[in-house]
Amino acid sequence: MKVCVAGAAGAFGMKHLEALDAIDGVTVTSVVGGVPDDIEGYAKERSIAHWTRDLDESLARDDVDAVILATPTQVHAEQAIACMKAGKHVLVEIPMADNLADSEAVVRTQEETGVVAMAGHVRRFNPSHQWVHNKIVAGELKIQQMDVQTYFFRRKNINAKGEPRTWTDHLLWHHACHTVDLFQYQTGETASEAFGLQGPKHDDLGIAMDMSIGMKVPSGAICSLSLSFNNDGPLGAYFRYICDNGTYIARYDDLYDGKDEVVDLSGVAVSNNGIELIDREFLSAISEGREPNGSVKQCLPAMQTMARIEESFQS
């Protein structure tokens, strides 16, 4: 499998390149960079044959079978559609778009082209959440409530590496997307009720820095999600599953029970790296000619729910 990584020198582009190094039978044949990174130097350092700042240049190459898009959110939909129309399979980092209309266009293009198109909803693949999901599927757990905190300190426009960012992130269409999709994935239902509250917008960034979201599915399970870019403390996302048969706290790729005892995740997956696992699913789906877990079609209900939450901000 010959893969192009776009946004390769960014925080998550690097994570995908590291993940691909751990997967047999994969060659990164092209990388796409942006301003101000040194994509040429970056590619040469990693012995990658082709580099460019123009995605179309990579899409025109015969030695590119699939593309991983780790580019700014605002261009995800446009670039994903371009990849599919060029006949390339595509994994687009979360979210596939920053609005519902563009998300629907991505799904329509996948249906028209028939290529594999996957959204980077990595929480489906983190071993901690996989362990819970397996218990739910086996009938051993039923979610009563999910309580989630997603906290960062980003009063300046910086990325996950703490470096200046050329685009602005969004609490709803990016960070809340993880939990909205995960809640619906774990319950197997689409939210029948969904609303949100947002705090004041940042004077320079123009985005809400604090947000609270509530959801409920038809079976009665609820989810409370708190998000902030103002949190000057422990950073990251923490998921508390309150179930009928135990309580579990997921911290990225680690899982603890309600008494803070570590849950053994050995044997859940071939790796503890969620990015590697999502890349493995993408490449396996291409090889096997099947729909991946986390296809853009499967992730569309999350985008529909977020559109409803965004509407509730206005009311």
N, C-alpha and C positions, 0 to 999 in steps of 0.2 A: 504494500500500500504506500503510495506516494502522497505526501501531505504538505499543504501550505499552511503556515500559521501567520495570520494577519494580526498586527498589534504585538508582534513577537517580543519587542523590547520592553513592553509594559509589564506591570506586576503580574497579571494573569497570563499573558503570553508566555512569560518565563516559566510559570507553573505548568503550563501545557507542554512546553518543550521538555521540561524535566520529566514529566509523566510519560511522554512518548519515548524517551530514552529507555524506559523500563519495559517497553512493550516490544516483543519480537516481531519481525516482519514489517517494520514501519521505517520509512525514510522521509525525513523532512527535506524536501527538494527546493522549497522556496519560502522566503519570509518577506512580509510586508511591514514596513515601518512608517512612522509619521514624524512630524516635527515635535521636538527637536532631537530625537534620538539619532545615533550614528548606526543606522541599520547595516551599512556596508561593513563596518568594523565588527559589529555584533555577529554578522553572518560568517565572516572570515574566521573569527575566534572559535566558532563552532563547526567549521568546515562545511557550511551549508552553501551549495553551489550557486544559488540564485537569490538576489535580493532586489527590492524595489520599493518605491513609495506609492506605486500605482497598482491597486488590486487587479485591475483589468489586465495588466501585463502578466500577472500570475495566472489568471483565469484562461488566458490564451495558450498556455503551455500544455504540451502533451504529457509532461511528466508530473502533472498535478491531478490526482484522482479525487481528492477531498480537501476541504478547507475548514480550518478552525478559526473562527472570528473572535478575537479578544480585543476588539476595537471599541471606541466610544459608543455608549448606549444609543446616542442620537442617530447613528448610521447603521445600526444593526439590521433593521428591516431592509433598507435599500441594498446593503451589501449581501445579505442572505439571499434576496431575490436575484441579484446579479449572479451569484454563485450557481444557483439552481438553474437559471436560464442558460448558463454556460455548460450545463451538464455535469456540474460538480456536486458531490455530496457535501453537506454543510452542517457543522456544529457551531451554533451561534451562542456565545456566552449569554448568561442571564442578564437582562430580559431580551426576548426576541424583538421587542419594540417598546417604545415609551408611550404607546396609546393603543387602543383596541382596533381601530381601523387598519393600522399598519400590521398588527398581529394577524388579523384576518387575511390580509393580502399575502403574508408569508405562508399561511396555511393553504390558501388557494393555489399559490405557485407550486407548492410541494405536490398537491393533488394533480396539477396539470403536467408537471415534469416527471413525477414518479421517482425522483431521487430520494435518498435518505436525508431528512432534515430533522435535526435534533436541537432542543434548547438546553442550555447548560444549567438545568435545575439540579445542582449537585447534591442537595439535601436528600434526594431520593437514593443517592449512592453512598453517602457517608455510612460506614459500618454501624455506627450508633443508631441511626434511623432505620437502617436495614434490619437490625436485630428486632427493633420494635415492630416493624412492618411484618416480619416473618411470624412473630407471635400473634399479631392481629389476624393474619391470613389463616393461621392454624387454629384460631378460635380461642386462644389462651389469654388474650387481652382485648379489652374494648375501651376506647378513649372516652372519658367523661369530660375532660377539659385539657386543653393545651395552653400553657402560659409561657409566653416567649418574650425575651428581652434582646433587642439588637441595638448595641450601643457603640458609638465611635466618638472621637473628639476631632472634628473637622471644621473648625471655624474659619480655616483657610482652605483654599481649593487644592487639596493634596490627594494623592492616590494611596493605595494600600502599602506602598513602600515609604510613604512620608515625603514623596517628591511632588513638585508642582504639577498640577494636572491642567491639560489644555481644554478640558470640557467639564461640565458640572454634573455631578452625580445627583441621584434623587432617592429620597427615602421610600416613596411609594413604589415607583415603577421598577426600581432595582431591589432594594433591601427588603421591602415588604413582600415582594414577589416570592422570595424563598419560602416564607412562612405560609402565605396564601396557598401556594401550590402544595406544600408539604401537608398542611391540614386537610386539604381536599383529597390528596393522595392516600394519606393514612386512614381517613375515615371512609374512603371510597364514595364520597358524596360531594355534590356541589353546594356551596353555601346558599341556604334559603334566606338568610338574613346577613347583611354586611353593611357596616358603617365605619366612618372614621372621623377623627378630630385632628386638626393640625394647629400647631403653634405659630408664632409670628415668623414671617419670612426674613431671611438674612438680608441686610441692606445691600450688600454687594453681590452675593451669589443668587439672590432672587428665589430661593427655595425655602420651604419650611424646614426648620432645624429640629423640630420635635413633632411626634405623631403618635396617636393612639388608635388602634383598630380593633373592632370586635366582629366576630363571625359566629354563625350557628348553622349546623346542617340539619336536614329534616329528622334525623334520628335523635337529635337533642344535644349532641356534643357541641361544646362551645370552644372558642379560641380567643384569647386576649393577647394582643401584641403591642408592645411599647417600643418605639424607635427614637433614637436621638443622635444628632451630630454634636450635641453640647456636653456629652458625658465625659468629664475629666476624671476617669477612673478605669477600672478593668474594662478592656475593650473586647468586642466580639458578640456572638449570638449564643444565647443559652435557652434551651428548650426543656420545659418541664411537662412531662406526660403524666397526667393524673388519670389513672385507669381503674377499672373495676377490680383488678387483681394486681395492685402494686403501683408505685410511683417511680418514675425514672427521669433522670436529668441528663440530657445530651449536650455535651460541650464539644462541638465540631466532631472529631472522630473518636471521642471517648464517651463512655456511658457509665452512669452511677445510679444506684437505686436511691430510694427516698431517705435512706440513712447514710448516704454518701459513701457507700461501699462500691468498689469498682466492679462493673459487670464484665465478665470475660467475653471478648468479642472474637477470640481466635476461631477460625473456621467459618466466619460469616462471609468473608470475601478474600480474594487472593492478595489484597493489599489493604492497608489502612489509609491510603491516600485517596480521598474522594475524587480529586481531579483525575488521577490515573484511572479510577474505576469508571468514570463517565466517559473518558477517552476510549477505554477498552470496549464499552458497550457500543459506542459510535462505530468503531472499526469492525466489531463483530457483526453488527447489524448490516453493514455494507457487504461484508464477505458472505453472509448468510442470506442476503436478499430479503430482510424482514424489517418490520417497523421496530424501532428501538424503544425501550423504556425512556420516556422523556421526549418523545417525538413532538414536533411543534403542534400537531393536532391534539395530542394528549394534554399539552400545556395550555392550550387556548382557554379552557374554563377558568384558569387562574387569571388570565388577562381580562376575561369578562367580569370576574368578581372585582378586580381592581378598578375597572371602569366604573362599577357601581359605587365603590368606596370613594373614588374621586368625585363622583356626582354628589355624594353625601356631604363633602366638604362645603359645597355651595349652599346647602340647605341648613 
